[in-house]
Amino acid sequence: MTRVEITEQSTPDEVVEVVRAWVADAVPGTWREAAAQGRDALRRVRSREDYEKWYPAFGDSGLVVPTWRYEHGGLGVSADVARVIDRELRPLNLRRLNPLGLHNAAAALFAHGTEEQRRRFLPPMVRNDEKWCQLFSEPGAGSDLASLATKAVRSGDEWIVTGQKVWTTWAHVSDFAILLARTDPDQPKHKGMTYFLLDLHQPGVDVRPLRQITGDSEFNEVFLDGARIPDAHRVGEAGDGWRVSASTLSSERQMVSSSGSGGAGRLGGSGADSLIATARRTGRWDDPLVRRDVMRLWAQEQLAEWTNDRIRATVAAGGSPGAASSIGKVHQATLNQRIQDLTVELIGADALAWERTDDPDHLPREVRGMLRSRANTTEGGTSDINKNILGERVLRLPREPDPYKGVPWKDIPRS
């Protein structure tokens, strides 16, 4: 499969024609037919394994990230052309795999990486040939990420890394990680950190899954003991990691601001449209109070999507989502939890007890979504931290007092 022939000069009608021709040629007919019937039908005919095996054809087409440059795995088209493409593909539910690469790692590479780094890492990222995770949070550095203690020491043309990270999503299936490590403990905590790209398939990297309330283990703790990173895989200047990480953190907040399961498929549950279908299926739609509650959430979801569309357009035009991504994160975290809670309430007793089977996914999908959504107010930066960002950068309120501002990191008390 090769790159589709869509350019910035293509008219909307030409874009539609090319995308439809690609879909007819590349997407299995059973998937297309099932997608027309809804996501449940699609799940029955398209397994995760089948989708991952097929996915490189999607990546090769350039349709995964059409606004990226051709040599980076995209088509080099504008946001307007990309929206036409998205409208055509959306009914097929062709989810973008490797979200922590496409969002978190790519944001830093575009803002601070070298062209050599972009050409090396972005194309296999788009194809999902190299999966990515994020090594930021630590047992003693979660909301206060700048207090992290994992250290990287320069040794010739390499850096040697020692420390521990935690709550690392998908580390157990990843090939590379973006890593924030302390390289100069004599600097204040927001300085003296450096941003790296770490190969996880090497001695000195130990990944240990953490079991969640859903029974899944998508989060991990990662122990680093002498892992090595070429200096060529450093992003930005040594000691400037906090500034580089801002690109990643802002993009991550935007990623977890999507409706329902989100582009990353990791928020838990489905969106408000599915909530309406559940109300109809369970016979609760005739209750005016239920309709009121459902439509309030539906309206909130529309507002969130319009806000996200504006932010995506800003990013596609070369701008930064900035503090606006914190608005989406705070709003979506609570909204998604309310949607999942109401879904379970509408299902009733079937959401409280069910027959256990040998199927590892015996947990009802709606229940799994509700349980998974408990993490929404924590991931992507806690809602409290994001409210601080909004207060300081949008409302211009005074900053939180910091008695250790300007004090070398090594002199700050730690538990």
WOZI-V733580 format. One record per backbone hydrogen bond with DSSP energy under -1.0 kcal/mol. NH is the residue of the N-H (numbers start at 1). CO is the residue of the C=O. E is the energy in kcal/mol with one decimal. If there is no record, write none. Layout:
BEGIN
NH;CO;E + NH;CO;E
END
This chain:
BEGIN
4;61;-2.2 + 6;4;-1.4 + 10;7;-1.4 + 15;11;-2.6 + 16;12;-2.4 + 17;13;-2.2 + 18;14;-2.5 + 19;15;-2.7 + 20;16;-2.5 + 21;17;-2.0 + 22;18;-2.4 + 23;19;-2.7 + 24;20;-2.3 + 25;21;-1.6 + 26;22;-3.3 + 27;23;-1.9 + 32;28;-1.8 + 33;29;-2.5 + 34;30;-2.1 + 35;31;-2.6 + 36;32;-1.2 + 37;34;-1.4 + 42;38;-1.8 + 43;39;-2.5 + 44;40;-1.2 + 46;42;-2.0 + 51;47;-2.3 + 52;48;-2.5 + 53;49;-2.0 + 54;50;-2.0 + 55;51;-2.0 + 57;54;-2.0 + 58;55;-1.1 + 59;55;-2.2 + 60;56;-2.9 + 61;57;-1.1 + 62;59;-1.0 + 68;65;-1.7 + 72;69;-1.4 + 73;70;-1.6 + 74;69;-2.2 + 75;66;-1.1 + 76;68;-2.7 + 77;66;-2.0 + 82;78;-2.3 + 83;79;-1.9 + 84;80;-1.3 + 85;81;-2.0 + 86;82;-2.7 + 87;83;-2.2 + 88;84;-1.5 + 89;85;-2.0 + 90;86;-2.4 + 92;89;-1.7 + 93;90;-1.7 + 95;93;-1.6 + 101;98;-1.1 + 102;98;-2.6 + 103;99;-2.7 + 105;100;-2.1 + 106;101;-2.6 + 107;103;-1.5 + 108;104;-1.1 + 109;105;-2.1 + 110;106;-2.9 + 111;107;-1.9 + 112;108;-3.0 + 113;109;-1.0 + 118;114;-2.2 + 119;115;-2.5 + 120;116;-1.8 + 121;117;-2.7 + 122;118;-2.2 + 125;121;-1.1 + 126;122;-2.4 + 127;123;-1.8 + 129;124;-2.1 + 130;124;-1.4 + 133;176;-1.4 + 135;178;-3.4 + 138;141;-2.2 + 141;138;-1.6 + 145;143;-1.3 + 147;144;-1.9 + 148;145;-1.9 + 151;162;-2.4 + 152;182;-2.4 + 153;160;-2.5 + 155;158;-3.5 + 158;155;-1.5 + 159;229;-2.2 + 160;153;-2.8 + 161;227;-3.1 + 162;151;-2.4 + 163;224;-2.6 + 165;222;-2.9 + 166;137;-2.1 + 168;220;-2.7 + 170;218;-3.5 + 171;168;-1.2 + 173;170;-1.3 + 174;171;-1.1 + 175;131;-2.6 + 176;131;-2.3 + 177;198;-2.1 + 178;133;-2.1 + 179;196;-2.6 + 180;135;-1.8 + 181;194;-2.3 + 182;150;-3.7 + 183;192;-3.0 + 184;192;-2.0 + 187;184;-1.7 + 191;188;-2.3 + 194;181;-3.0 + 196;179;-3.1 + 197;233;-1.8 + 198;177;-3.3 + 200;175;-2.4 + 202;200;-1.6 + 205;202;-1.0 + 206;223;-2.5 + 208;221;-3.0 + 210;219;-2.7 + 212;216;-3.0 + 215;212;-1.6 + 221;208;-2.7 + 222;165;-2.5 + 223;206;-2.9 + 224;163;-3.1 + 225;204;-2.7 + 226;161;-1.5 + 227;161;-1.4 + 229;159;-2.2 + 231;157;-2.9 + 233;230;-2.3 + 234;231;-1.7 + 235;195;-2.7 + 240;237;-2.0 + 241;193;-3.8 + 244;240;-1.8 + 245;241;-2.9 + 247;244;-1.2 + 249;245;-3.1 + 250;246;-2.2 + 251;247;-1.9 + 252;248;-2.6 + 253;249;-2.1 + 254;250;-1.8 + 255;251;-2.2 + 256;252;-2.1 + 257;254;-1.4 + 258;255;-1.0 + 262;259;-2.6 + 265;262;-1.1 + 266;261;-1.0 + 267;261;-1.3 + 275;271;-1.4 + 276;272;-2.1 + 277;273;-1.9 + 278;274;-2.3 + 279;275;-2.2 + 280;276;-2.0 + 281;277;-2.7 + 282;278;-2.3 + 283;280;-1.2 + 284;279;-1.8 + 285;279;-1.4 + 287;284;-1.6 + 291;287;-2.4 + 292;288;-2.1 + 293;289;-2.1 + 294;290;-2.8 + 295;291;-2.6 + 296;292;-1.8 + 297;293;-1.6 + 298;294;-2.3 + 299;295;-2.6 + 300;296;-1.9 + 301;297;-2.2 + 302;298;-2.0 + 303;299;-2.0 + 304;300;-2.1 + 305;301;-2.4 + 306;302;-2.4 + 307;303;-2.1 + 308;304;-2.5 + 309;305;-2.5 + 310;306;-1.9 + 311;307;-2.0 + 312;308;-3.0 + 313;309;-2.2 + 314;310;-1.9 + 315;311;-2.5 + 316;312;-2.8 + 317;313;-1.5 + 318;315;-2.0 + 319;314;-2.8 + 324;321;-1.2 + 325;322;-1.3 + 326;323;-1.1 + 327;323;-1.1 + 328;324;-1.6 + 329;325;-2.1 + 330;326;-2.5 + 331;327;-2.3 + 332;328;-2.9 + 333;329;-2.2 + 334;330;-1.3 + 335;331;-2.4 + 336;332;-3.1 + 337;333;-1.5 + 338;334;-2.1 + 339;335;-2.4 + 340;336;-2.6 + 341;337;-2.4 + 342;338;-2.2 + 343;339;-2.1 + 344;340;-2.1 + 345;341;-2.1 + 346;342;-2.4 + 347;343;-1.7 + 348;344;-1.6 + 351;348;-2.0 + 352;349;-1.8 + 353;349;-1.7 + 362;359;-1.6 + 368;364;-2.7 + 369;365;-2.4 + 370;366;-2.0 + 371;367;-2.6 + 372;368;-2.7 + 373;369;-1.8 + 374;371;-1.2 + 375;372;-1.6 + 376;373;-1.8 + 378;375;-2.1 + 379;375;-2.6 + 383;377;-2.3 + 386;382;-2.3 + 387;383;-2.1 + 388;384;-1.7 + 389;385;-2.0 + 390;386;-2.2 + 391;387;-2.6 + 392;388;-2.5 + 393;389;-3.0 + 394;390;-1.8 + 395;390;-2.3 + 397;391;-3.3 + 405;402;-1.6 + 407;404;-2.0 + 409;187;-3.0 + 410;185;-2.2 + 411;408;-1.7 + 412;409;-1.7
END
